[in-house]
Amino acid sequence: MTTTLLRYVVRDVLRSRWLALYFVFFIVATEGLLYFTAGEAKTVVGLMNIVLLLIPLAAAVFGTLHVHNNRDFVELMLTQPVSRGSIYTALYLGVSLPFLVAFLAGIGIPAAIHGIVFSPPILALLGAGTALTMVFFAIAYYIGVRVQDKAAGMGVAFIVWLSFAVLYDGLILALTVAFADYPLEAATIVMVVFNPIDLARIIVMLTFDYAALMGYTGAVFQDFFGTGTGIIVSCCSLVAWTLVPVLMGYRAFSKKDW
Amino acid sequence: MIVVNHLTKAFNKQTVLRDVNLTFANATVTAVIGPNGSGKTTLMKCIVGLVRPDKGTITLDGISTLAEPAVRSRIGYMSQVARYPENLSGKDLINMVRGLRSHSHPDVADELINDMQLSSNLAKPMSALSGGTRQKVGAVLALMFSPAALLLDEPTAGLDPIVTERLKDRIAHARSEGASVVITSHVLAEIQEVADRIVYLHEGIVVYDGTLTDLLDKTEQQSLSRAVIVLMREQESASSPQHRSGGAP
C-alpha cells in the first residue's frame, strides 16, 4: 500500500518545476565553484554555506506547502483502505526523497566529472545534506500537519529555519561571551547537538584542516567529534533529529481531522 | 448498512454534531439536508474516516469504519471540491485507487469514464482541467468499485446537465444493486428525484428522519424545497429568544 501511494506522490513531485530548479541550481553552483575556485577544499566550503542555508530553507518551505496544497489528495488517500501510518510515510518519503536525489545528483554529477566524488569532504557534504534534507522535511511536515492555516504554516516554517540557521548561533555566541570566564567546552558541544545545522557544519568542517581555523573551539570539537564516540553521537543526533519530528508528525496526522 | 450511534463532534468548542443516531439501510438513497453549517459534511467525513468523532461509533455491516481501514474498500466517497495534485492526471489517480483496491473488487472505471465523457481529458494534468471535469474524475473514483456504501457530498456541483443525469442514473443503479447511498445537496429538486429518505440536520441535531412522502405529508407541501422551508422556519422559531423565554412580545 505504502509503495503504491509513494509511487504517485513521487510522480507528482517529480513533475514539479521547483524540483527541476533545485537540481539545476546545485549542478550550476557545484560546477561553477569547481571551475572558478582552485582546490577541492574551497569548493566544499563554498558549497557548505549554500547547503547549510538552502537545504533547510527549501525543505521547510516546500514541505509545509506540500501538506497545504495537497489537502484534497490527502483526503482522497484517507478514504482508501489504507492506514494513516502508510499515508504519512508515503507523503513524507514521497516529497523528501526526490529532493534528496536532486541534491545528491546536483552535487555528485559535477564532482564525479571532476574526479572528487569520493573525497572525504565531498562525501561528508553529501552526508550532511542528506541528513538536513530528511530532518527539515520531517519538521516541515510536522508544521504542515499541525498548523491549519497555510500562511501561518509558512510563517512558522520560516521562523524555524531562521532560528536554526541564524538565531541559534547568535545565542551560542552571546552565551559564550557572557560566560567567557567559565569552562564552556562541554556546554558548547551539547548546544551544537541541539542544532542539526551546526551539527552538519561541524561534520563537514572536521573532514579537512579548516577546523584549525576555528581556534580553540575548533580544537574542542576536533577532540570530541573527531573521535569514534563523537561520530556516533553526531550520527545518532541527526537520526534523532529526523525520527522525533517524523513521529510527532505521524502522531498529529493520526489525530487530525481533514 | 451504515449505523451511526451517539455521534458527537466539536471543532474548537463549537459542537457540530450532537448525539446523532442514524441508520442508513441497504438499497436506499438517503439525502442529508440542512442549512449551511448544520453538520452534513462533517457527518459524511466522520463516516468515511476523515474526521474523528469525539464520541460515538460508526459501523458498516457491523465493522467499525474508524478502527478498520480495510472497511473503506467498500465505501465510495465523492467530496464537495475535487482539488487533486496539479501534476497528476485523472488516469494517474484512477490507477492509484485501482492499485489500492484492486485485490478486493473488480472495477468499472472504463465504463464510467465513457459515461462521464472523460476519455479525452484523462491524460491531462489536473491543473489543466476545469472544476467540472475534476468533479467527474471524483465521481469515477467514488463509483468505480460498485461500493456497498456510497457517500456523495454535493456531487452535481459544477457538472453539466448530461453528466448530472448520468450520475443520477448511476445513483439509482447503485441503489438497485443494494448499496446504501448517502447524498447531500443544496439542489433540492435533484434530491426529490433520487432520494427515498430524508434526514434534516439543524445545528448538528437530527430534526427530521423519515421518508420523503411522510415529510411532504407532515408539512402539507407538494415539493421538497417548500417542505424544507417549513422545517427551517419551525427551527428558527424554536430557537428564537421569544420562543425560548416562552413569552409574547
Interface residues (C-beta under 8 A of the other chain):
Chain A: M1 T4 L5 R7 Y8 R11 D12 V13 L14 R15 S16 N69 N70 R71 D72 F73 E75 L76 L78 T79 Q80 P81 V82 S83 R84 K255 D257 W258
Chain B: F11 K45 V48 G49 L50 V51 R52 P69 A70 V71 R72 S73 I75 Y77 S79 V81 A82 R83 Y84 P85 E86 N87 L88 D92 L93 M96 V97 G99 L100 R101 S104 P125 L141
